[in-house]
């Protein structure tokens, strides 16, 4: 899997304000309508993070059950959210990010 250079950067979105927080949020263009819109409007466009499945189709990194897809090797089948794990059992997401970026 190759991560395109514009996938991780700061962009503006008018739906993010400082009224209820810091005014800074992460976006997931693959999963949210607002996120997808600001990602598409950004220059250059922020690409969705997709992988190719066994049939060569581009699919999201996460399945409909909230688990990483098998194409992510050792993270395949693991839940994205740590609250599904007991203390100390959650996958090392920082390691995964470094793996994705290299």
C-alpha positions in Angstrom: 0.0 0.0 0.0 1.2 3.5 -0.9 0.2 6.5 1.1 0.0 9.6 -1.1 1.8 12.7 0.1 -1.3 14.8 0.5 -3.2 12.4 2.9 -1.9 13.9 6.1 -2.1 17.7 6.4 -4.1 20.6 7.9 -7.1 21.8 5.9 -10.0 24.2 6.8 -13.6 23.2 7.2 -16.4 25.6 8.1 -18.2 22.9 10.2 -15.3 23.0 12.7 -15.5 25.8 15.3 -14.0 26.8 18.6 -17.5 27.0 20.3 -17.3 23.4 21.6 -13.6 22.7 21.5 -10.2 23.6 20.1 -11.4 24.2 16.5 -9.0 21.4 15.3 -10.3 17.9 14.5 -9.1 14.9 12.5 -11.1 14.1 9.3 -11.9 10.8 7.7 -12.9 11.4 4.0 -13.7 7.8 3.5 -16.3 7.7 6.3 -17.9 11.1 6.7 -19.9 13.4 4.3 -18.5 16.6 5.7 -15.0 15.2 5.8 -15.3 14.0 2.2 -16.5 17.4 1.1 -13.7 19.4 2.6 -11.1 16.8 1.5 -12.4 17.1 -2.1 -12.4 20.9 -1.9 -8.9 21.2 -0.6 -6.1 22.1 -3.0 -4.6 19.7 -3.6 -7.4 17.2 -2.8 -6.9 15.0 0.3 -7.2 11.4 -0.9 -9.2 8.8 0.9 -7.1 6.0 2.5 -8.0 2.9 0.6 -6.4 -0.5 0.0 -7.0 -3.1 -2.8 -8.9 -6.2 -1.8 -8.3 -9.7 -3.2 -10.3 -8.7 -6.4 -8.3 -5.5 -7.0 -11.2 -3.3 -5.8 -10.3 -0.2 -3.7 -11.9 -0.5 -0.3 -11.7 1.4 3.0 -9.0 0.4 5.5 -11.8 -0.5 8.0 -14.6 -3.0 7.5 -18.2 -2.5 8.5 -17.6 -4.1 11.9 -15.0 -1.5 12.8 -12.0 -3.8 12.2 -8.9 -3.2 10.1 -9.1 -5.1 6.8 -6.9 -8.2 6.3 -4.8 -6.4 3.8 -3.3 -4.5 6.7 -1.4 -7.7 7.6 -0.8 -8.0 11.4 -3.5 -5.3 12.1 -6.1 -7.2 10.0 -9.1 -8.2 12.0 -8.2 -5.9 14.9 -10.7 -3.3 16.1 -9.8 0.3 15.3 -11.2 1.7 18.6 -9.3 0.8 21.8 -12.4 0.6 24.0 -13.1 -2.9 22.6 -9.9 -4.2 24.2 -8.9 -4.9 27.8 -6.1 -2.7 29.2 -2.8 -3.5 27.4 -4.4 -5.5 24.6 -5.0 -2.7 22.0 -2.8 -2.7 18.9 0.0 -0.2 18.7 -1.5 2.4 16.4 1.6 4.6 16.4 3.6 1.7 15.0 0.8 1.1 12.4 1.0 4.8 11.3 4.8 4.5 10.8 4.3 1.3 8.8 1.7 3.1 6.6 3.9 6.1 6.0 7.1 4.1 5.1 
